[in-house]
Amino acid sequence: MLNDLLGLTFKRPAKFVRQYFGGSLQIATALARFKADVESEAYPGDDESYHLPGELKSELPEILDRIRSSQGNQADLDLSDS
């Protein structure tokens, strides 16, 4: 019943329901704005993103290479176990 009162349904409410808030319209509008922001690459912005510290960012390629290398070695071990 709360969903009906707040207008959080996308279908016509029952005759006995009185809507006090147009929630479905607000939700649809918010989702359309979010979609437009994502498609235009306006979201996420720099302020809404986490960034790696400079030191870690410079070390990242080496770290990823070590991970890939260890995964390759693990795959070799898995094949030899069978």
ZIFENRA-V57239 format. One record per helix or strand of 2 or more residues. SS is the DSSP state (a for helix, b for strand). FROM is the first residue (numbers start at 1). TO is the last residue. Records with the same first field share a line. If there is no record, write none. Layout:
SS=FROM-TO, FROM-TO
//
This chain:
a=2-5, 23-39, 46-48, 54-81
//
